Amino acid sequence: MLRHGQRYDSEDIHRLIRDDLHANSVIPIRSWNNEIISGKYRQEMVRQFNTTIYPRRQIVENKFSVLKRKFSGDLKARIFLIQLKEIAGKIIVCNIHRHLQFFILKVFYRVNFLISLAI
């Protein structure tokens, strides 16, 4: 959690993501008033920032938003392993729902199109 006044691209957050979570941080560095970028992780992020991957963040956030709206963002399970399974189940149901919607729309419009041609 961010402490009051802490920036989302702080050195502490980059360290947490890389060292503790063993993941890559893809957070754009904010530099105010030509401020010198300090910190080992923030400087590394400036050098390695991937301008191809970062815009795809919107796709992931959109998918999470749909998942939470349609299938609730709350987890009922209290045990971490069961929570992971619950999340996986919600993702599977969300994907099935999306494919069914696409299939139904595709069939519906195809049938309506064929009917309109026959008339």
MDTraj code that builds the backbone (N, CA, C; nanometers):
import mdtraj as md
import numpy as np

residues = "MET LEU ARG HIS GLY GLN ARG TYR ASP SER GLU ASP ILE HIS ARG LEU ILE ARG ASP ASP LEU HIS ALA ASN SER VAL ILE PRO ILE ARG SER TRP ASN ASN GLU ILE ILE SER GLY LYS TYR ARG GLN GLU MET VAL ARG GLN PHE ASN THR THR ILE TYR PRO ARG ARG GLN ILE VAL GLU ASN LYS PHE SER VAL LEU LYS ARG LYS PHE SER GLY ASP LEU LYS ALA ARG ILE PHE LEU ILE GLN LEU LYS GLU ILE ALA GLY LYS ILE ILE VAL CYS ASN ILE HIS ARG HIS LEU GLN PHE PHE ILE LEU LYS VAL PHE TYR ARG VAL ASN PHE LEU ILE SER LEU ALA ILE".split()
xyz = np.array([
    [0.0846, -0.1178, 0.0000],
    [0.0000, 0.0000, 0.0000],
    [0.0891, 0.1240, 0.0000],
    [0.0472, 0.2244, -0.0737],
    [0.1256, 0.3467, -0.0792],
    [0.1106, 0.4262, 0.0502],
    [0.2224, 0.4711, 0.1003],
    [0.2184, 0.5598, 0.2163],
    [0.1845, 0.7004, 0.1672],
    [0.1329, 0.7830, 0.2562],
    [0.0965, 0.9201, 0.2198],
    [0.2172, 0.9916, 0.1584],
    [0.1986, 1.0485, 0.0424],
    [0.3051, 1.1221, -0.0236],
    [0.3990, 1.0350, -0.1057],
    [0.3825, 0.9030, -0.1022],
    [0.4707, 0.8143, -0.1777],
    [0.4201, 0.8020, -0.3214],
    [0.5099, 0.8065, -0.4155],
    [0.4728, 0.7969, -0.5562],
    [0.4610, 0.6516, -0.5979],
    [0.3732, 0.6269, -0.6945],
    [0.3526, 0.4901, -0.7406],
    [0.4742, 0.4344, -0.8128],
    [0.5659, 0.5199, -0.8541],
    [0.6879, 0.4713, -0.9197],
    [0.8091, 0.4857, -0.8274],
    [0.7868, 0.4781, -0.6974],
    [0.8960, 0.4962, -0.6016],
    [0.9943, 0.3787, -0.6072],
    [1.1103, 0.4030, -0.5566],
    [1.2148, 0.3003, -0.5502],
    [1.1669, 0.1794, -0.4692],
    [1.0954, 0.2063, -0.3595],
    [1.0452, 0.0971, -0.2740],
    [0.9494, 0.0047, -0.3498],
    [0.8647, 0.0623, -0.4312],
    [0.7682, -0.0197, -0.5060],
    [0.8397, -0.1038, -0.6116],
    [0.9358, -0.0436, -0.6822],
    [1.0139, -0.1213, -0.7807],
    [1.0890, -0.2354, -0.7121],
    [1.1478, -0.2074, -0.5960],
    [1.2208, -0.3110, -0.5220],
    [1.1269, -0.4232, -0.4806],
    [1.0102, -0.3882, -0.4272],
    [0.9117, -0.4881, -0.3857],
    [0.8720, -0.5783, -0.5026],
    [0.8403, -0.5173, -0.6164],
    [0.7969, -0.5947, -0.7334],
    [0.9073, -0.6888, -0.7807],
    [1.0289, -0.6377, -0.7895],
    [1.1372, -0.7196, -0.8456],
    [1.1958, -0.8193, -0.7470],
    [1.2269, -0.7752, -0.6274],
    [1.2954, -0.8629, -0.5323],
    [1.2005, -0.9554, -0.4565],
    [1.0885, -0.9028, -0.4106],
    [0.9973, -0.9835, -0.3285],
    [0.8988, -1.0634, -0.4124],
    [0.8441, -1.0008, -0.5180],
    [0.7441, -1.0686, -0.6009],
    [0.8061, -1.1408, -0.7211],
    [0.9338, -1.1160, -0.7465],
    [1.0066, -1.1767, -0.8589],
    [0.9332, -1.1546, -0.9907],
    [0.8959, -1.0296, -1.0143],
    [0.8250, -0.9913, -1.1367],
    [0.8950, -0.8706, -1.1966],
    [0.8599, -0.8385, -1.3189],
    [0.9139, -0.7195, -1.3836],
    [0.8205, -0.6026, -1.3569],
    [0.8759, -0.4917, -1.3163],
    [0.7937, -0.3723, -1.2977],
    [0.7930, -0.2951, -1.4291],
    [0.6735, -0.2650, -1.4753],
    [0.6585, -0.1856, -1.5976],
    [0.5763, -0.0633, -1.5576],
    [0.6438, 0.0287, -1.4912],
    [0.5810, 0.1497, -1.4394],
    [0.6558, 0.2681, -1.4998],
    [0.5850, 0.3551, -1.5715],
    [0.6566, 0.4705, -1.6275],
    [0.7089, 0.5599, -1.5165],
    [0.8298, 0.6063, -1.5336],
    [0.8931, 0.6928, -1.4348],
    [0.8428, 0.8352, -1.4545],
    [0.7997, 0.8952, -1.3461],
    [0.7579, 1.0354, -1.3493],
    [0.8734, 1.1197, -1.2992],
    [0.9100, 1.2169, -1.3797],
    [1.0168, 1.3078, -1.3405],
    [0.9599, 1.4490, -1.3444],
    [0.9526, 1.5119, -1.2293],
    [0.8946, 1.6457, -1.2193],
    [1.0052, 1.7500, -1.2236],
    [0.9862, 1.8516, -1.3042],
    [1.0799, 1.9648, -1.3136],
    [1.2223, 1.9193, -1.3419],
    [1.2380, 1.8282, -1.4372],
    [1.3696, 1.7770, -1.4759],
    [1.4483, 1.7229, -1.3564],
    [1.3775, 1.6635, -1.2645],
    [1.4375, 1.6050, -1.1445],
    [1.5294, 1.4890, -1.1851],
    [1.6394, 1.4746, -1.1171],
    [1.7309, 1.3638, -1.1424],
    [1.6664, 1.2363, -1.0901],
    [1.6641, 1.1340, -1.1728],
    [1.6027, 1.0068, -1.1344],
    [1.7012, 0.9322, -1.0461],
    [1.6582, 0.9092, -0.9224],
    [1.7469, 0.8441, -0.8268],
    [1.7023, 0.7009, -0.8032],
    [1.7894, 0.6234, -0.7474],
    [1.7578, 0.4853, -0.7118],
    [1.7962, 0.3876, -0.8206],
    [1.8504, 0.2766, -0.7785],
    [1.8979, 0.1716, -0.8700],
    [1.7846, 0.1197, -0.9591],
    [1.6696, 0.0889, -0.8971],
    [1.5594, 0.0279, -0.9719],
    [1.4917, 0.1275, -1.0656],
    [1.4770, 0.2522, -1.0210],
    [1.4144, 0.3544, -1.1055],
    [1.5029, 0.3857, -1.2258],
    [1.6349, 0.3930, -1.2060],
    [1.7249, 0.4188, -1.3180],
    [1.7207, 0.3029, -1.4171],
    [1.7160, 0.1793, -1.3649],
    [1.7076, 0.0617, -1.4508],
    [1.5773, 0.0634, -1.5308],
    [1.4685, 0.1067, -1.4656],
    [1.3390, 0.1132, -1.5336],
    [1.3446, 0.2127, -1.6491],
    [1.4113, 0.3253, -1.6306],
    [1.4245, 0.4250, -1.7370],
    [1.4970, 0.3644, -1.8569],
    [1.6027, 0.2895, -1.8288],
    [1.6819, 0.2291, -1.9373],
    [1.6043, 0.1181, -2.0093],
    [1.5247, 0.0413, -1.9351],
    [1.4618, -0.0775, -1.9925],
    [1.3115, -0.0637, -2.0154],
    [1.2556, 0.0542, -1.9991],
    [1.1105, 0.0701, -2.0132],
    [1.0656, 0.0239, -2.1512],
    [0.9677, -0.0643, -2.1535],
    [0.9216, -0.1247, -2.2777],
    [0.7979, -0.0504, -2.3278],
    [0.8164, 0.0298, -2.4312],
    [0.7052, 0.1089, -2.4853],
    [0.6091, 0.0241, -2.5672],
    [0.6432, -0.1024, -2.5925],
    [0.5528, -0.1928, -2.6635],
    [0.4578, -0.2613, -2.5662],
    [0.5087, -0.3029, -2.4505],
    [0.4273, -0.3749, -2.3530],
    [0.3351, -0.2799, -2.2767],
    [0.3824, -0.1643, -2.2374],
    [0.3055, -0.0771, -2.1488],
    [0.1666, -0.0413, -2.2025],
    [0.1507, -0.0054, -2.3297],
    [0.0147, 0.0263, -2.3782],
    [-0.0826, -0.0915, -2.3690],
    [-0.0331, -0.2142, -2.3611],
    [-0.1210, -0.3312, -2.3497],
    [-0.1825, -0.3430, -2.2103],
    [-0.1352, -0.2616, -2.1187],
    [-0.1884, -0.2609, -1.9826],
    [-0.3388, -0.2343, -1.9842],
    [-0.3820, -0.1499, -2.0762],
    [-0.5235, -0.1159, -2.0870],
    [-0.6089, -0.2403, -2.1139],
    [-0.5595, -0.3327, -2.1945],
    [-0.6322, -0.4560, -2.2257],
    [-0.6515, -0.5388, -2.0990],
    [-0.5459, -0.5523, -2.0208],
    [-0.5515, -0.6308, -1.8975],
    [-0.6463, -0.5650, -1.7973],
    [-0.6349, -0.4339, -1.7801],
    [-0.7210, -0.3647, -1.6847],
    [-0.8671, -0.3723, -1.7271],
    [-0.8933, -0.3669, -1.8566],
    [-1.0294, -0.3791, -1.9074],
    [-1.0862, -0.5174, -1.8748],
    [-1.0060, -0.6209, -1.8934],
    [-1.0502, -0.7578, -1.8648],
    [-1.0808, -0.7746, -1.7155],
    [-0.9959, -0.7205, -1.6285],
    [-1.0218, -0.7277, -1.4852],
    [-1.1495, -0.6525, -1.4493],
    [-1.1717, -0.5378, -1.5126],
    [-1.2923, -0.4596, -1.4862],
    [-1.4176, -0.5385, -1.5226],
    [-1.4172, -0.6021, -1.6399],
    [-1.5308, -0.6841, -1.6829],
    [-1.5515, -0.7994, -1.5855],
    [-1.4444, -0.8640, -1.5487],
    [-1.4514, -0.9775, -1.4559],
    [-1.5157, -0.9357, -1.3239],
    [-1.4736, -0.8220, -1.2692],
    [-1.5275, -0.7754, -1.1416],
    [-1.6733, -0.7320, -1.1537],
    [-1.7085, -0.6644, -1.2628],
    [-1.8465, -0.6182, -1.2800],
    [-1.9442, -0.7332, -1.2987],
    [-1.9081, -0.8283, -1.3835],
    [-2.0001, -0.9368, -1.4175],
    [-1.9993, -1.0509, -1.3162],
    [-1.8847, -1.0774, -1.2559],
    [-1.8717, -1.1962, -1.1711],
    [-1.8224, -1.1632, -1.0310],
    [-1.8372, -1.0407, -0.9885],
    [-1.8047, -0.9951, -0.8535],
    [-1.6533, -0.9968, -0.8271],
    [-1.6080, -0.8922, -0.7652],
    [-1.4670, -0.8827, -0.7286],
    [-1.4374, -0.9433, -0.5925],
    [-1.5429, -0.9863, -0.5239],
    [-1.5256, -1.0448, -0.3904],
    [-1.4907, -1.1923, -0.3992],
    [-1.4061, -1.2357, -0.3078],
    [-1.3732, -1.3775, -0.2968],
    [-1.4368, -1.4320, -0.1701],
    [-1.4967, -1.5468, -0.1809],
    [-1.5617, -1.6101, -0.0652],
    [-1.4621, -1.6932, 0.0159],
    [-1.3626, -1.7486, -0.0516],
    [-1.2662, -1.8365, 0.0148],
    [-1.1737, -1.7556, 0.1055],
    [-1.1279, -1.8197, 0.2113],
    [-1.0351, -1.7552, 0.3050],
    [-0.8935, -1.8097, 0.2918],
    [-0.8799, -1.9289, 0.2387],
    [-0.7493, -1.9925, 0.2228],
    [-0.6930, -1.9519, 0.0865],
    [-0.5665, -1.9103, 0.0846],
    [-0.5050, -1.8542, -0.0361],
    [-0.5158, -1.9479, -0.1566],
    [-0.4850, -2.0754, -0.1396],
    [-0.4903, -2.1700, -0.2515],
    [-0.6321, -2.1805, -0.3081],
    [-0.7309, -2.1800, -0.2216],
    [-0.8699, -2.1855, -0.2658],
    [-0.9087, -2.0547, -0.3344],
    [-0.8538, -1.9418, -0.2873],
    [-0.8792, -1.8139, -0.3535],
    [-0.8266, -1.8161, -0.4967],
    [-0.7066, -1.8737, -0.5156],
    [-0.6513, -1.8849, -0.6510],
    [-0.7426, -1.9672, -0.7404],
    [-0.7944, -2.0763, -0.6856],
    [-0.8864, -2.1606, -0.7628],
    [-1.0167, -2.0865, -0.7929],
    [-1.0642, -2.0083, -0.6984],
    [-1.1861, -1.9305, -0.7187],
    [-1.1659, -1.8269, -0.8305],
    [-1.0520, -1.7607, -0.8296],
    [-1.0206, -1.6627, -0.9338],
    [-1.0109, -1.7317, -1.0693],
    [-0.9413, -1.8463, -1.0744],
    [-0.9290, -1.9210, -1.2000],
    [-1.0671, -1.9613, -1.2511],
    [-1.1542, -2.0050, -1.1615],
    [-1.2902, -2.0425, -1.2014],
    [-1.3664, -1.9244, -1.2582],
    [-1.3524, -1.8067, -1.1963],
    [-1.4202, -1.6867, -1.2467],
    [-1.3680, -1.6483, -1.3849],
    [-1.2375, -1.6625, -1.4044],
    [-1.1794, -1.6301, -1.5353],
    [-1.2323, -1.7263, -1.6418],
    [-1.2408, -1.8532, -1.6085],
    [-1.2924, -1.9530, -1.7027],
    [-1.4374, -1.9212, -1.7378],
    [-1.5201, -1.8952, -1.6367],
    [-1.6617, -1.8631, -1.6603],
    [-1.6741, -1.7355, -1.7435],
    [-1.5911, -1.6354, -1.7145],
    [-1.5936, -1.5099, -1.7897],
    [-1.5600, -1.5344, -1.9368],
    [-1.4591, -1.6177, -1.9634],
    [-1.4218, -1.6479, -2.1022],
    [-1.5303, -1.7272, -2.1738],
    [-1.5908, -1.8227, -2.1045],
    [-1.7014, -1.8995, -2.1647],
    [-1.8175, -1.8049, -2.1964],
    [-1.8497, -1.7161, -2.1033],
    [-1.9571, -1.6182, -2.1234],
    [-1.9301, -1.5326, -2.2468],
    [-1.8077, -1.4857, -2.2596],
    [-1.7702, -1.4008, -2.3739],
    [-1.7846, -1.4765, -2.5053],
    [-1.7376, -1.6011, -2.5076],
    [-1.7464, -1.6802, -2.6303],
    [-1.8914, -1.7139, -2.6647],
    [-1.9726, -1.7415, -2.5642],
    [-2.1142, -1.7685, -2.5894],
    [-2.1842, -1.6444, -2.6445],
    [-2.1539, -1.5279, -2.5880],
    [-2.2130, -1.4043, -2.6395],
    [-2.1745, -1.3850, -2.7856],
    [-2.0484, -1.4060, -2.8183],
    [-2.0013, -1.3900, -2.9557],
    [-2.0721, -1.4899, -3.0472],
    [-2.0807, -1.6145, -3.0035],
    [-2.1447, -1.7187, -3.0842],
    [-2.2921, -1.6877, -3.1063],
    [-2.3627, -1.6496, -3.0009],
    [-2.5055, -1.6195, -3.0124],
    [-2.5276, -1.5008, -3.1050],
    [-2.4486, -1.3955, -3.0896],
    [-2.4628, -1.2795, -3.1775],
    [-2.4322, -1.3160, -3.3226],
    [-2.3280, -1.3927, -3.3416],
    [-2.2892, -1.4321, -3.4772],
    [-2.4013, -1.5130, -3.5423],
    [-2.4559, -1.6104, -3.4709],
    [-2.5647, -1.6935, -3.5237],
    [-2.6895, -1.6084, -3.5441],
    [-2.7236, -1.5234, -3.4468],
    [-2.8430, -1.4396, -3.4556],
    [-2.8379, -1.3499, -3.5783],
    [-2.7265, -1.2803, -3.5960],
    [-2.7156, -1.1888, -3.7098],
    [-2.7093, -1.2650, -3.8420],
    [-2.6487, -1.3804, -3.8431],
    [-2.6436, -1.4603, -3.9649],
    [-2.7843, -1.5058, -4.0033],
    [-2.8623, -1.5533, -3.9050],
    [-2.9992, -1.5977, -3.9311],
    [-3.0835, -1.4799, -3.9792],
    [-3.0742, -1.3652, -3.9117],
    [-3.1502, -1.2471, -3.9544],
    [-3.1099, -1.2027, -4.0945],
    [-2.9815, -1.2114, -4.1249],
    [-2.9336, -1.1738, -4.2574],
    [-2.9907, -1.2682, -4.3630],
    [-2.9889, -1.3982, -4.3342],
    [-3.0425, -1.4964, -4.4295],
    [-3.1934, -1.4790, -4.4467],
    [-3.2640, -1.4480, -4.3391],
    [-3.4083, -1.4247, -4.3475],
    [-3.4380, -1.3018, -4.4326],
    [-3.3580, -1.1945, -4.4114],
    [-3.3806, -1.0731, -4.4889],
    [-3.3504, -1.0966, -4.6373],
    [-3.2586, -1.1867, -4.6693],
    [-3.2310, -1.2178, -4.8094],
    [-3.3467, -1.2965, -4.8715],
    [-3.4096, -1.3832, -4.7907],
    [-3.5180, -1.4663, -4.8404],
    [-3.6449, -1.3861, -4.8637],
    [-3.6585, -1.2739, -4.7948],
    [-3.7810, -1.1948, -4.8087],
    [-3.7752, -1.1130, -4.9313],
])
top = md.Topology()
chain = top.add_chain()
for i, resn in enumerate(residues, 1):
    res = top.add_residue(resn, chain, resSeq=i)
    for name in ("N", "CA", "C"):
        top.add_atom(name, md.element.get_by_symbol(name[0]), res)
traj = md.Trajectory(xyz[None], top)
